[in-house]
Amino acid sequence: MSDRSSAPGGLALIESLVNTLDIETTADSLGTAENLERFGITEADLPRARELRESLRAALLAHAGHAPHGRVTPLGELLARAPLVVAVD
C-alpha cells in the first residue's frame, strides 16, 4: 500500500482504471463485476478498456521518466480513434 493520497477529482477514475492491474503479480481485476459496473463497461468492452489502461500506464510511466512495461498503442493514437480528440504531449 502506498502512502500517497488519491488523485484529485475526476483523475481518481483514471487512477482506479490504471490500478486494476498489479504488474508484479499480473492480477487483473478489470473484468470483475464491481469494476465492470464502476467503469460502465461490458465483457465485450474489456479488450479496448485494457488497451486504454495500458496506454495510460505507459503515458504515466513516461511522465515519470520510465519506459513502458511492454509494447502499447500510444495514448495520442488511441484517443484519436475516440469521438473526442485530446492531444497529449
DSSP file (Angstrom, degrees, kcal/mol; ACC not computed):
  #  RESIDUE AA STRUCTURE BP1 BP2  ACC     N-H-->O    O-->H-N    N-H-->O    O-->H-N    TCO  KAPPA ALPHA  PHI   PSI    X-CA   Y-CA   Z-CA
    1    1 A M              0   0    0      0, 0.0     2,-0.2     0, 0.0     0, 0.0   0.000 360.0 360.0 360.0 137.4    0.0    0.0    0.0
    2    2 A S        -     0   0    0      1,-0.1     0, 0.0     2,-0.1     0, 0.0  -0.597 360.0-141.9 -90.4 149.8    1.3    3.4   -0.9
    3    3 A D        +     0   0    0     -2,-0.2    -1,-0.1     2,-0.0     2,-0.1   0.462  69.8 112.4 -85.4  -2.2    1.4    6.4    1.4
    4    4 A R  S    S-     0   0    0      1,-0.1     2,-0.1     3,-0.0    -2,-0.1  -0.384  71.2-117.2 -71.6 148.6    0.4    8.7   -1.5
    5    5 A S        -     0   0    0      1,-0.1    -1,-0.1    -2,-0.1    -2,-0.0  -0.432  38.8 -90.9 -79.3 161.3   -3.0   10.3   -1.5
    6    6 A S        -     0   0    0      1,-0.1    -1,-0.1    -2,-0.1     6,-0.1  -0.243  50.6 -87.3 -67.7 159.3   -5.5    9.5   -4.2
    7    7 A A        -     0   0    0      4,-0.2     5,-0.2     1,-0.1    -1,-0.1  -0.353  52.5-103.9 -64.6 148.2   -5.7   11.5   -7.4
    8    8 A P    >   -     0   0    0      0, 0.0     3,-1.7     0, 0.0     4,-0.3  -0.429  66.8 -35.2 -76.6 150.1   -7.9   14.6   -7.1
    9    9 A G  T >  S+     0   0    0      1,-0.3     3,-1.8     2,-0.2     4,-0.3  -0.011 127.9   0.4  49.6-133.1  -11.4   14.9   -8.7
   10   10 A G  T >> S+     0   0    0      1,-0.3     3,-1.1     2,-0.2     4,-0.8   0.664 120.3  74.7 -64.8 -18.2  -12.0   13.1  -11.9
   11   11 A L  H <> S+     0   0    0     -3,-1.7     4,-2.7     1,-0.2    -1,-0.3   0.710  79.3  74.6 -68.4 -17.6   -8.5   11.8  -12.1
   12   12 A A  H <> S+     0   0    0     -3,-1.8     4,-2.4    -4,-0.3    -1,-0.2   0.848  92.3  54.3 -62.3 -33.1   -9.4    9.3   -9.4
   13   13 A L  H <> S+     0   0    0     -3,-1.1     4,-2.3    -4,-0.3    -1,-0.2   0.915 109.1  47.0 -66.8 -42.4  -11.3    7.3  -12.0
   14   14 A I  H  X S+     0   0    0     -4,-0.8     4,-2.8     2,-0.2     5,-0.2   0.928 112.1  50.9 -62.5 -45.5   -8.2    7.2  -14.2
   15   15 A E  H  X S+     0   0    0     -4,-2.7     4,-2.0     1,-0.2    -2,-0.2   0.910 109.9  50.1 -58.5 -43.4   -6.1    6.2  -11.2
   16   16 A S  H  < S+     0   0    0     -4,-2.4    -1,-0.2     2,-0.2    -2,-0.2   0.909 111.2  48.8 -62.8 -42.5   -8.6    3.4  -10.4
   17   17 A L  H >< S+     0   0    0     -4,-2.3     3,-1.8     1,-0.2    -2,-0.2   0.948 111.8  47.7 -62.8 -49.1   -8.5    2.1  -14.0
   18   18 A V  H >< S+     0   0    0     -4,-2.8     3,-0.9     1,-0.3    -1,-0.2   0.852 108.9  56.2 -60.7 -34.6   -4.7    2.1  -14.1
   19   19 A N  T 3< S+     0   0    0     -4,-2.0    -1,-0.3    -5,-0.2    -2,-0.2   0.329  78.8  90.9 -84.4   9.5   -4.6    0.3  -10.8
   20   20 A T  T <  S+     0   0    0     -3,-1.8     9,-3.1     1,-0.1    10,-0.5   0.560  83.2  63.6 -78.6  -5.3   -6.8   -2.6  -12.0
   21   21 A L  E <  S-A   28   0A   0     -3,-0.9     2,-0.9     7,-0.2     7,-0.2  -0.977  70.7-154.7-120.0 123.9   -3.6   -4.4  -13.0
   22   22 A D  E  >> -A   27   0A   0      5,-2.7     4,-2.4    -2,-0.5     5,-0.6  -0.855  10.1-162.8 -92.6 105.3   -1.0   -5.4  -10.4
   23   23 A I  T  45S+     0   0    0     -2,-0.9    -1,-0.2     1,-0.2     5,-0.0   0.790  84.4  53.3 -63.0 -30.2    2.1   -5.5  -12.6
   24   24 A E  T  45S+     0   0    0      1,-0.2    -1,-0.2    -3,-0.1    -2,-0.0   0.892 124.6  23.1 -74.1 -40.1    4.1   -7.6  -10.0
   25   25 A T  T  45S-     0   0    0     -3,-0.2    -2,-0.2     2,-0.1    -1,-0.2   0.548  97.3-130.8-101.1  -9.6    1.5  -10.4   -9.7
   26   26 A T  T  <5 +     0   0    0     -4,-2.4     2,-0.4     1,-0.3    -3,-0.2   0.621  50.3 158.3  62.4  17.6   -0.2   -9.9  -13.1
   27   27 A A  E   < -A   22   0A   0     -5,-0.6    -5,-2.7     2,-0.0     2,-0.6  -0.599  24.4-163.2 -71.2 123.8   -3.5   -9.9  -11.2
   28   28 A D  E     +A   21   0A   0     -2,-0.4     3,-0.3    -7,-0.2    -7,-0.2  -0.942  19.1 172.5-115.8 112.0   -6.1   -8.1  -13.4
   29   29 A S    >   +     0   0    0     -9,-3.1     3,-1.6    -2,-0.6     6,-0.3   0.316  52.3 101.8-100.7   7.5   -9.3   -7.0  -11.7
   30   30 A L  T 3  S+     0   0    0    -10,-0.5    -1,-0.2     1,-0.3     9,-0.1   0.874  79.8  53.4 -60.8 -36.9  -10.7   -5.0  -14.6
   31   31 A G  T 3  S+     0   0    0     -3,-0.3    -1,-0.3   -11,-0.1    -2,-0.1   0.359  81.3 117.3 -83.3   6.5  -13.1   -7.8  -15.5
   32   32 A T  S <> S-     0   0    0     -3,-1.6     4,-2.8     1,-0.1     5,-0.2  -0.387  78.0-115.7 -70.8 154.3  -14.7   -8.2  -12.1
   33   33 A A  H  > S+     0   0    0      1,-0.2     4,-2.0     2,-0.2     5,-0.2   0.893 116.1  53.8 -55.6 -41.3  -18.4   -7.4  -11.7
   34   34 A E  H  > S+     0   0    0      1,-0.2     4,-2.5     2,-0.2    -1,-0.2   0.924 112.6  41.8 -61.0 -45.9  -17.6   -4.5   -9.5
   35   35 A N  H  > S+     0   0    0     -6,-0.3     4,-2.5     2,-0.2     6,-0.3   0.842 109.2  57.5 -75.7 -32.2  -15.2   -2.9  -11.9
   36   36 A L  H  X>S+     0   0    0     -4,-2.8     5,-2.2     1,-0.2     4,-0.6   0.938 114.0  41.0 -58.7 -43.7  -17.3   -3.6  -15.0
   37   37 A E  H ><5S+     0   0    0     -4,-2.0     3,-0.7    -5,-0.2    -2,-0.2   0.925 113.1  53.6 -68.8 -45.0  -20.0   -1.6  -13.2
   38   38 A R  H 3<5S+     0   0    0     -4,-2.5    -2,-0.2     1,-0.3    -1,-0.2   0.889 117.7  35.9 -57.8 -42.3  -17.6    1.1  -11.9
   39   39 A F  H 3<5S-     0   0    0     -4,-2.5    -1,-0.3    -9,-0.1    -2,-0.2   0.447 107.7-122.8 -95.3  -0.2  -16.2    1.9  -15.3
   40   40 A G  T <<5 +     0   0    0     -3,-0.7     2,-0.3    -4,-0.6    -3,-0.2   0.874  66.2 131.4  64.9  38.4  -19.5    1.4  -17.2
   41   41 A I      < -     0   0    0     -5,-2.2     2,-0.2    -6,-0.3    -1,-0.2  -0.770  46.6-139.5-120.2 165.6  -18.2   -1.3  -19.5
   42   42 A T    >>  -     0   0    0     -2,-0.3     3,-0.9    -3,-0.1     4,-0.6  -0.650  38.0 -96.6-113.2 173.4  -19.3   -4.8  -20.6
   43   43 A E  G >4 S+     0   0    0      1,-0.3     3,-1.2    -2,-0.2    -1,-0.1   0.889 126.2  57.3 -55.9 -39.2  -17.3   -8.0  -21.1
   44   44 A A  G 34 S+     0   0    0      1,-0.3     4,-0.3     2,-0.1    -1,-0.3   0.768 103.2  54.4 -64.5 -25.3  -17.2   -7.1  -24.8
   45   45 A D  G <> S+     0   0    0     -3,-0.9     4,-2.5     1,-0.2     3,-0.4   0.603  82.0  94.0 -82.0 -12.5  -15.5   -3.8  -23.9
   46   46 A L  H <X S+     0   0    0     -3,-1.2     4,-2.9    -4,-0.6     5,-0.3   0.864  79.6  52.4 -56.2 -45.5  -12.7   -5.4  -22.0
   47   47 A P  H  > S+     0   0    0      0, 0.0     4,-1.9     0, 0.0    -1,-0.2   0.926 115.2  42.3 -58.0 -42.7  -10.1   -5.6  -24.8
   48   48 A R  H  > S+     0   0    0     -3,-0.4     4,-2.4    -4,-0.3    -2,-0.2   0.882 114.1  51.7 -70.0 -37.3  -10.5   -1.9  -25.5
   49   49 A A  H  X S+     0   0    0     -4,-2.5     4,-2.7     2,-0.2    -1,-0.2   0.901 110.8  48.2 -65.4 -40.2  -10.5   -1.0  -21.8
   50   50 A R  H  X S+     0   0    0     -4,-2.9     4,-2.5    -5,-0.2    -1,-0.2   0.892 110.0  52.0 -66.9 -38.5   -7.3   -2.9  -21.3
   51   51 A E  H  X S+     0   0    0     -4,-1.9     4,-2.0    -5,-0.3    -2,-0.2   0.923 111.9  46.7 -62.6 -43.3   -5.7   -1.3  -24.3
   52   52 A L  H  X S+     0   0    0     -4,-2.4     4,-2.7     2,-0.2     5,-0.2   0.927 110.7  52.7 -62.3 -45.4   -6.7    2.1  -22.8
   53   53 A R  H  X S+     0   0    0     -4,-2.7     4,-2.6     1,-0.2    -2,-0.2   0.923 111.1  45.9 -57.0 -46.1   -5.4    1.2  -19.4
   54   54 A E  H  X S+     0   0    0     -4,-2.5     4,-2.3     2,-0.2    -1,-0.2   0.850 111.8  51.2 -70.1 -33.5   -2.0    0.1  -20.7
   55   55 A S  H  X S+     0   0    0     -4,-2.0     4,-2.2     2,-0.2    20,-0.3   0.909 112.3  47.0 -67.1 -41.5   -1.7    3.3  -22.9
   56   56 A L  H  X S+     0   0    0     -4,-2.7     4,-2.5     2,-0.2    -2,-0.2   0.921 111.3  51.6 -62.8 -44.0   -2.5    5.4  -19.8
   57   57 A R  H  X S+     0   0    0     -4,-2.6     4,-2.5    -5,-0.2    -2,-0.2   0.913 110.2  48.9 -59.3 -43.9    0.0    3.4  -17.8
   58   58 A A  H  X S+     0   0    0     -4,-2.3     4,-2.6     2,-0.2    -1,-0.2   0.895 110.7  50.4 -64.4 -40.4    2.7    4.0  -20.4
   59   59 A A  H  X S+     0   0    0     -4,-2.2     4,-2.1     2,-0.2    -2,-0.2   0.907 111.6  48.2 -64.3 -40.9    2.0    7.7  -20.5
   60   60 A L  H  X S+     0   0    0     -4,-2.5     4,-1.3     2,-0.2    -2,-0.2   0.907 112.1  48.8 -65.7 -41.7    2.2    7.9  -16.7
   61   61 A L  H  <>S+     0   0    0     -4,-2.5     5,-3.0     1,-0.2     3,-0.3   0.918 110.5  50.8 -63.0 -43.1    5.5    6.0  -16.7
   62   62 A A  H ><5S+     0   0    0     -4,-2.6     3,-1.6     1,-0.2    -2,-0.2   0.895 106.0  55.7 -61.5 -39.9    6.9    8.2  -19.5
   63   63 A H  H 3<5S+     0   0    0     -4,-2.1    -1,-0.2     1,-0.3    -2,-0.2   0.831 109.0  47.7 -60.8 -31.7    5.9   11.3  -17.4
   64   64 A A  T 3<5S-     0   0    0     -4,-1.3    -1,-0.3    -3,-0.3    -2,-0.2   0.370 125.8-103.0 -91.0   4.3    8.0    9.9  -14.6
   65   65 A G  T < 5S+     0   0    0     -3,-1.6     2,-0.3     1,-0.3    -3,-0.2   0.722  81.0 123.5  85.7  22.0   10.9    9.2  -16.9
   66   66 A H      < -     0   0    0     -5,-3.0    -1,-0.3    -6,-0.1    -2,-0.1  -0.838  60.8-115.8-117.4 153.8   10.4    5.4  -17.2
   67   67 A A        -     0   0    0     -2,-0.3    -1,-0.0     1,-0.1     0, 0.0  -0.488  42.2 -96.4 -78.7 154.8    9.9    3.1  -20.2
   68   68 A P        -     0   0    0      0, 0.0    -1,-0.1     0, 0.0     3,-0.1  -0.286  28.1-118.9 -66.8 160.4    6.6    1.2  -20.6
   69   69 A H  S    S-     0   0    0    -15,-0.1     2,-0.3     1,-0.1    -2,-0.0   0.650  88.1 -16.4 -74.4 -15.5    6.4   -2.3  -19.3
   70   70 A G  S    S-     0   0    0    -16,-0.1     2,-0.3     0, 0.0    -1,-0.1  -0.955  95.6 -50.4-169.8-177.9    5.6   -3.5  -22.9
   71   71 A R        +     0   0    0     -2,-0.3     2,-0.3    -3,-0.1   -17,-0.0  -0.545  61.0 168.2 -73.5 130.2    4.5   -2.5  -26.3
   72   72 A V        -     0   0    0     -2,-0.3   -21,-0.0   -17,-0.1     3,-0.0  -0.935  43.4 -95.3-138.1 160.3    1.4   -0.4  -26.2
   73   73 A T        -     0   0    0     -2,-0.3     5,-0.1   -22,-0.2     0, 0.0  -0.646  55.3-104.6 -70.7 128.1   -0.7    1.8  -28.6
   74   74 A P     >  -     0   0    0      0, 0.0     4,-2.4     0, 0.0     3,-0.4  -0.306  25.7-125.2 -56.6 139.5    0.5    5.4  -28.0
   75   75 A L  H  > S+     0   0    0    -20,-0.3     4,-3.0     1,-0.2     5,-0.2   0.881 109.0  54.1 -57.0 -43.2   -2.2    7.2  -26.0
   76   76 A G  H  > S+     0   0    0      1,-0.2     4,-1.6     2,-0.2    -1,-0.2   0.893 110.4  47.2 -59.7 -40.2   -2.5   10.0  -28.5
   77   77 A E  H  > S+     0   0    0     -3,-0.4     4,-0.7     2,-0.2    -2,-0.2   0.910 113.3  48.4 -66.6 -43.0   -3.2    7.5  -31.3
   78   78 A L  H >< S+     0   0    0     -4,-2.4     3,-0.9     1,-0.2     4,-0.4   0.917 112.3  47.7 -64.2 -44.3   -5.7    5.6  -29.1
   79   79 A L  H >< S+     0   0    0     -4,-3.0     3,-1.2     1,-0.2    -1,-0.2   0.810 101.6  65.1 -68.2 -28.9   -7.5    8.8  -28.2
   80   80 A A  H 3< S+     0   0    0     -4,-1.6    -1,-0.2     1,-0.3    -2,-0.2   0.749  96.0  58.8 -66.0 -22.0   -7.6   10.0  -31.8
   81   81 A R  T << S+     0   0    0     -3,-0.9    -1,-0.3    -4,-0.7    -2,-0.2   0.677  93.2  86.6 -76.5 -17.9   -9.9    7.0  -32.5
   82   82 A A  S <  S-     0   0    0     -3,-1.2    -3,-0.0    -4,-0.4     0, 0.0  -0.379  93.8-111.0 -82.0 160.1  -12.4    8.3  -30.0
   83   83 A P  S    S+     0   0    0      0, 0.0     2,-0.5     0, 0.0    -1,-0.1   0.812 108.4  58.5 -60.5 -28.9  -15.2   10.8  -30.8
   84   84 A L  S    S-     0   0    0     -5,-0.1     2,-0.5     2,-0.0    -2,-0.3  -0.897  81.1-147.7-103.6 128.1  -13.3   13.4  -28.7
   85   85 A V        +     0   0    0     -2,-0.5     2,-0.4    -4,-0.1    -5,-0.1  -0.857  17.5 180.0-101.5 125.7   -9.7   14.2  -29.7
   86   86 A V        -     0   0    0     -2,-0.5     2,-0.5   -10,-0.2    -7,-0.1  -0.989  18.7-142.9-124.1 129.4   -7.3   15.1  -27.0
   87   87 A A        -     0   0    0     -2,-0.4     2,-0.5    -8,-0.1    -2,-0.0  -0.812  16.9-172.4 -94.1 128.6   -3.7   15.9  -27.6
   88   88 A V              0   0    0     -2,-0.5   -12,-0.2     1,-0.1    -2,-0.0  -0.982 360.0 360.0-120.6 124.4   -1.2   14.7  -25.0
   89   89 A D              0   0    0     -2,-0.5    -1,-0.1   -13,-0.0    -2,-0.0   0.371 360.0 360.0-135.9 360.0    2.4   15.7  -25.2
